[in-house]
């Protein structure tokens, strides 16, 4: 990724800037290029695609001009060679008048350079793998800029290059005077002036008119935020922001814009249930960004997801949960001891952080096979790194967390291999999956992918589980009658079991179960679910067709606040989940998702 980050950003943007710089100092070249751009876009109806870009011959030679950077001697093995592309580009033997910006030198009719000296992306088998991509990005950028803006030089034609840079970077940047062009283009659609006042706004108009052109009822976007300005300004979290959009529509399906991304908000809980279960074949992907660090059981596309889920599922059976209870109790005793001193003094404690560390200690022991003891050691990286990732997922924190988790995976796998240790836990399942792939000559999960799966359970286990505990305690303190009833059930159950706490004892506490369910209704761990349409889908009893590739948002928090599904939704009422007093719509209660891609750790 780092290689493509540098190569893509530095070379493509640099080529664009240097081209604009040369054009401002060669107005006759700019005039010729702008004319080609205008004429081409007029013929294409304003459409810019790969074929349109490929057809611009003069644009091609302008970019090529910007990219100008037999012996008895035996070169011994191990000798380092430097190939000075910039030196070749400035050599009159290869390029007559090398300092002159002359795109015409690349036209077949007036070609006057040595082919072998022109290799801006290298040559042979190890030339840049993304050559065509880079060139195309440069050309598209130039077309978009030159079709909409005028540029004028504000500094001399000579460029001084920054010393501390391998890619050629102008020292101090390149400053150009810019003004908007007013150009009339013929477009294929019937575009009214009110909808698209200038060609410069055509791209923005096209994006934010998607649902209008599609014919689906939609919420009016606010350019450039789409419908998520409050989220960008950090006034609301994603769950609350989507719930606000939910309340602004009365349609079964509402078109929204997640910034520049059109998506469908599913306002019908029954349809959402159908999408996740019986119609899973049309919505089997989440549509989340997918690269090796995010290749986990949550975000993987269908085929690799099936393989990973199949291997991990045995870690979450009732039998495994029974075996896990003693470990949970051991960590729980540490939590009890930790809180005892504060309880003796009647202190106010901030339980969110404490419960998170408690859950992390359980995850470390039961899933990864090591003792973190973050309750007593809050500076342990298993807590500190993850805390920053969850609280503030900027790039540096993501990179730090990824580095730590990769290191953790390597450390634990090396320990088990050296000591011939094999445990029946989540971590061992990842190791077994890698080994199975190698034995069958399949591409095995990388260390980064294994670390990604660890990260999923780290966040899901600590944040959602710890959050559910805290929210339950919060509601109980505000509903003493509920707390009294629950405490009575706990006391009576433990009296019958003689203080023993195991899987069956916990399962037998009916009121505890409905209290947790009511907490998960009001405070779902994931306030929204997302699905991607994987094949065109006819909405039942409707003329609407959801096209392949469309992103769907299933707003769990909004369902929980909807009186159609939960009477008195703001009231904390565990009794609503008791069979004898049940009064909610089943389809609206899916705090762990539903269907094949529901949370693997639900049970």
N, C-alpha and C positions, 0 to 999 in steps of 0.2 A: 504494500500500500504506500509506504514511504517513497519508493522509487517513482510510482505513478503520480504521487502528490507533487513531488519536485518537478518531474519531467512535464507533467500536464500543466501545472500552474506557471512555472518559470518559462518554459520554452514557448508555449502557445501564447501566453499574455505578452511575453517579450516580443515575439514576432509581430503581433498585432500593433503594439506600441511603436516599434521601429518602422513598420510600414506606414502608419499614420504620420510619423515624423518625416519620412522621406516624401510622402505625398504633399505635405504642406510646403515643402521646399521645391517641389516640382509640379507647379499648378497645371502644366500641360498634361502630365501623367494622370493627375487627379481628375481632371476634366474628362479624359478618355475613359478612365475606370468608372467614374460616376455615371457616365452615359451608358456604359455597358450594363451596369447594375440596374439603372432605371428601365432600360429597354427590356432586359431579361425579366424583371419583376412585372412589367406591364404584360408581357406575353404569358407569364405564369399566373396572372390574376392575383399577384401579391403573395403567392405561396412560395415558401423557402423550404426545399428539401434537398436530399443528397444529389439527385439528378440535376436539379436547377443549379446547384453550386458547381457541379462537374462541368456544366455547359458554359461557364464563364471563362473563356480562354484568356482574356487580358488580366482578369483577377488572378488566374493561375500563375502567369509569368511575373506579375507584381510580387506575389508571395515568394516565388522562387528567387527573384532578385534580392529580396530582403534576407533570405536564408543563406546568401553567400558568406559564409565565414572564410634498366638493363645494366648489371654490374657484376663484378667478380667478388664483391664483398660477401662474407659469410657471417650471418647473425647467429651468435651462439645461443643455445638453449638457456632460458632464464632471463635473457636480456629484455629490459622494458623498452617499448617503443612509444613515442609520442607522435601522433598524426595531427599536424597543426592546420585544422580546417580554416581558421581565420587567416593564417599565413597564406594558404593557397588562394583564398578569396581576394587577397590584396596583391597578388603576384601578377604582373602584366604578362608574363609568359602564358598564363592560363586565362586571364580575364582582361582584355584591353580596357584601358581607362578604369581601373578597378575601383577608384574612389567615386566614380559617377554612378548614380542610381539610374539604371537603364533597363527596365523590364523587357524592352524589345530584344535584348540579346538572347532571350529564351524563346522567341518566336522562330518557328522553323524557317520562315522566309528570310530572317536576318540573323540567324544563329552565328555567334562568333566567340565561342569559348570552348575550352577543352573539357569534354564530358567527365573524364576521370577526376578532375579537380573539384567537381560538384557533388558532395556527399554530406549534406547537412545533418542527416540522421544516421550516418555511418553507412556501411554496405556489407554485403555478404550475409551469411547465416546469423551473425550477431548484430545486425543493424537493429535500430529501435523497433520494438514489436508494435508500437502504436503510431507508426509514421503516418498512415492514412488518417487515423483518428485526429492526430495533432493538426495536420494540414487542414482537415475538414473543419475543425473547431475554429482555426484561424480565419478561414474563408467565410464561414457563417457569421462570425463576429464582425468582420469587416463589412460584409453586406448589410447587416443590421445597422451598423453605425453610419456607413456612408449613404444609406438610403434615407436616413432620418436627420442627419446632422451635417453642418459645415464645420471644417476645422481650419484654423490658421496658425502658422508658426509664431511663437513668442520668443524663440531663442535661435542661435545660429545653427547651421546645418551640421557642424562637427559635434560628435557625441563623445564624452569622456566616460569610460566604463568604470564601474565601482570596483575597487581593488579586492574587497573581501567577498568575492562571488565567483563561482565556477561558470554558471550560465551567464552570458553577457547581460549585465544589468546597468542601465544608465545611472551614473553617479548623480544623485539629487533628483532623479526622475526626469520625465519629459512633460513640460507644461504646454498645452495647446489651448488656444481660444476656441470655444465651441459655441455654435448657434444652431437653432433648429431650422431645418429645411421645410418648406411648404411644397409638397409634391403631390399631385393628384394621381392615384393609382386606380386602375379598374380592378375591382375584386369580384369574385364569383358570386358571393352572397349579395342580397339586396340590403345594403347597409345604410341606414338613415343617419343624417348628420348628428342627430341627438344621441344616437347610440355610439358612434365612432367619429368624433369631431375632426381628428387628424389621423394621418397614416401612422404617425409616431405612436399613437395609442391603440393601433389595430391589434397588436399582440395581446395587450392587456384586456382589451374589449373581448377578444376571441376567447380568452381563458374564462373570464367572469361572465360570459353569456352562455356558457356550456349548458346549464340546465334550462335556460330559456329556449335555446335551439333544440334541446332534447325533448322539450315538452313536459317536463316533470315539475310539479309544484315545488317551489324552492324559496329559501330565505334570501332576501336581498343582500348581496355581499358588500363589504366596505373595503374598497381598494386601498392599499394592497394587502389588507389583513384577512380578506375573505370574511369569515364569520367568527374569527377567533382573536379579535383585537384585545379583549380582556385577558386572554391567556398570554399574549405577547407582552403586554404591559404588566404582567404578573399581578393582576388584580384578582384573578380567579385561577384555581387549578383546573385541569382538563375535565375532570368529572363534573364540576359545577358549571363550567362554561358550556359543555354539551347539554347539561340539564336545562340551562337557560334557553338554548336553541330549541330544545324539545318543547318547552312551554310556548314558544312563539308560533307554533304550527298546530294544525288540527288534522293534518293529512296522515294517511297510513305510512307513506314514504315521503320524505322531504329532502330535496336537494340542498346541500350545504357546501361550503368551500373551506377546507382545512388549509388556510392560507391560499396557496395557488392550486391546491389539489381538490378537484370535485369529488364529493362522496355522498352517499345516501344515508340519511339518518332513519333507522327503522323504528317508527313510532308505534308499531303494533307488536306487543310481546308474543302473541300467538304465532305471528309470522316469523319473528326472530327465533322462536323455538323450532319451527319447521326448518328454517335455514340451517340451524346448527345440528339437526338430527336427521329427519327423513330426507331432506334435500342436501345433505352433506356433500354429495358428489359434485354439486355445482358451486360449493363454497368451502372446499377443503383446505385452502390456504389462508393464512392470516394477512398476507400482503405486507408484512414487516420487512424492513431492510435486511437483506441477507448477504453476509459475507462471512468468512471463516470465524471471526470473533463472535458473530451473532448466530452461528449455526448450532442452535440448541433445540431441545424438544419443544420449546414454545414457538419458535419462529421458522423452523425448517419447512420447506415445501413437502408435498405429500409423500413421495417415495422414500427419501431419507428419514422423514419423520416417523414413518411406520417402523423402520428398522430400529431407530433409537428408542422409540416408545416401547416396542416389543421387548427390548433388552432391559429397560429400566422398570417396567411395570411390576415385575416380581418383588421389587424393593418396597412396594407400597401395599402389599396384601394384608388382610386382617391378621394373618399369622405373624408377619414381620412387625406389625404394630404391637402385638402382644409381647414380642421379645423386646421391644423398644421401651416399654413402660418402666422397667426397673431403672434404666438410664435416666429417663425423664424424672423419676422420683429422686434419684441421687442429686441431680442438678437442682431439683426443686428444694431439697434440703439445704443446699447452699444459698438459694434465694431466701428461704425462711430465716436462716442465720443472718444473712445480710440485712434483712429488714427488721430483725428483732430489736437491735439497739435503737433504731428510730422509733419503733413502736413503743418501747419502754419509756421514751421521753415524750411521746405524743407529737413527734415532729411532722412537718409537712414534707412529703417526698415527691420528687418528679419521677413518676413510674415509667414513663415512655422509654426513657433511656435504659432504665434497669431491666424492663421486660425484654427489650431488644437484645441486651447482652445475655439474658437468660435463654432466649430462644437460640441465639448464636452458639452458646455452649452446647445446647442439645444437638444442633445441626453438626457441629464439629465432631461430637462423639458418635452419634448414630449414623451419620451419612459419610463422614470423611475419616473416621477412625483415629482422631487425635484429640487431646484435651487442650482447649484454648483457655478456659477459666477466665473469660473476660469479665465475669462478675467481680472478681477480686483483682483483675489486672486489666483495667479499662484502656491501658495503652497498648494492648496486644494488637498487632496489625490486622488480625482477622476481624477485629471490630473497627479500628480507626480507618482503615482503607475503605471498607465497605460503607461506613457511615458517610464519608465524603462523597462516595459514588451515589448513594441514595439521595442525600440532601442537595447535592449540587453537581449534576452530571455534565460539567464542562469537559472539554477534550482532555485537559491535563489529568483530571481525576479519573476519567475512563481509562486513560493510558496507564496511570499508576495502578489502578485496580486490576487491569488486564495483566500487567507485569507481575503483580503479586500473586494472582491466581495461577498463572503459568508456573511461577516458581514453587508455589505450594503443591501443585500437581506433580511436578518433577520430584520434589523432595519426598512426598508421600509414596509415589510409585517406586522410587529408588529404594526407600526403606523396606517396602514390602518384598521387593525382588531380592535384596541382599539378605534379608532375614527369613525368606521363604514364608511370608505371612500372607494368608488369604482369609478375608473376612466376608461375611454375607451382608455387605452393605452397598450403598449407592456407588461409592468410589470403586469398589471391586467390580461392579457391573460395567463401569466405563473401561476399566483395564481389560476385562474379559471381552468386551466388544471390540477393542483394538486388536486383541490377540486373534479373535475369530476372523476378523477381516484379513489379517495377514495370512492366516492359514488357508483361506479361500482365495488368495491373490486378489482381494478387493482393496480399494482405496480405504485405508483405515482413518478413523477420526484423528485429526491432528491434536497436538497438545493444546493449541489455542481453542479448538472446538470442545475439548473436554473441559477446559477452564470455563468456557462459555456456559456449559451445562451446570457447572458448579455455581456460577454466578446467578443463574436463574433461580436455583433453589435457595441460594443465599438471600436474595431479595425477597422471593416469595415466602420463604420460611420465616425470616426475621421480621420483615415489614408487615405482611398481612397477618401472620399469627400473633405477633406482639401487639399489633394494632387492635386486633379483635379482643384480646385480653383487656387492654386499656379502655376501649370503648364500652365494653361490658361493665367494667368497674365504674366507669363514669355514669352510665345509665342507672346502675344499681344504687349509687349514692344519691341520685335524684329521685329514685322510686323505692323508698324504704320498704313498702309493702311487698314489692317484688324481691328485694334482697332478703327480707325475713323469710319468705316462702322458700327461696332457694337455699338459704343457710339451714333451714329446718330439714330440707330434703337431704342435704349433704350430711348433717349430723346423724340423722336416722339411718342413712345408708351405711355410714362408717361404723355405726354402732352394731348394725347387723353383720357387717363383714369383719368385725373386731379390729378395725383400723386398717385392714388390708385394702390397698388401692391397686387394682389391675384393670386390664382391658374390659372385662365383663362387668366389673363394678361401675366403671365409668359409663358403659353403654346402658346400664340399668337406671341411670338418673334421668328421668323423663323431663323434669322441669329445667334441669341444667341444659338439656338438649334444646328446648324451645327458647331459652334465654340466649343461647349462642346463635340460634337461627335468626332471632329478631335483631340481634346486633349485626349479623351479616347482611340483613335486609337494609337496615338504616345506613350501615357503613361498609359496603362491599369492598373487599380488598382491591379489586379492579373495578373502578366505577364505570368503565366502558369496555366492551369487547369489540374486536375488529375482525372482519372476514373479507376476503377478496373473491369476487365472482370468477370462477374458473371455466365457466362455459355459459353462453347466453341462457337466461333464465326467465321463463314466463311466470310472472307473479300470479298466484292462484286468484281466480275470480276478478281478474283485472286485465286490461289491455297493455299494461306496462311490461316492457321487457328490459331486464337488467343486463347490460352488455358485459361480455367477458372483460375482465380487467378492472371493473368498477369496485371501488372500495366501499364497504358497508360499515356503519357504526351502530353497535347495539348498546343503548344507553342504560345500563343496569341501575345506576343511581336514579335516573329519571323515572324508570318504572317503579322503583321503591317509593317515590314521592307522588305517584299518580293515584288519585282516589278511585279511578276505575279498577285498579288492581288491588289496592290496599286501603280499605276504609280508615280514615283518620291516620294518614301516613306518617305524620310527625309525632304521633304518640308511640312511646315504647311499650308495646303490649305483647309479651311472649305468648299469652293465651291464644293469640290469633293462629298459632301453629298447633294447638292441641286439637286432636281429632273431633272432640265433642263441641268445640267452639270455633272451628276453622272458618275463616271468612276472608280468604284472599284467592286470587287467581294463580293456580299452580305455575302456569307458563311464564309468569312474571318473576318468579323466584329462581334465579340461576346464579348465585354468587360465585360459583366456580366454573361458569360456563356450562355447556351441555353438549351432548353428542360425543363422537369419537375424540374431539379435541378439547374436551373439558379438562380441568386441572388434574394432572396425573396423581397428585398428592391429596385429592379430595377425601379419599376414604381413610 
